[in-house]
Amino acid sequence: MVHRARTKMIQQIYAQKVPEGMEETVGARFLYLFSDIKVKEDIAVSVFVFDRKIDDSEDEYPEEEGM
């Protein structure tokens, strides 16, 4: 129950308001947040999804080996 409530709370916070400066810092628009938490292990993970790649490589979509 705590797990579900905590995960939902984090998602609701980000759905209401994107943290100030986050989009400007990464240069992309924030779209979604996926999060999960393991209370007993005190571990949490958040995956932020943006409208484009945010790394600094020049090749926007590098080809995979063997293609």
Order of alpha helices (4+ residues) and beta strands (2+ residues): alpha-alpha-beta-beta
